[in-house]
């Protein structure tokens, strides 16, 4: 986990562990646009807000949009 500008972000492995899915499956979700991710420090990260919205079935929001 890392915090960037007050936004909590988790890497692919951490997020996959939270969702109880394989990291390769999560990579597929990211590639299909089902859950957004950003590269930070060379690794893909997903925000806590985007994880919660995915679990709830809510369309994602981009926390970096309009920055």
Secondary structure, 3 states (H helix, E strand, C coil): CEEECCEEEEEHHHHHHHHCCCHHHHHHHHHHCCCCCEEECCEEEEEHHHHHHHHHCCCCCCCCCCC
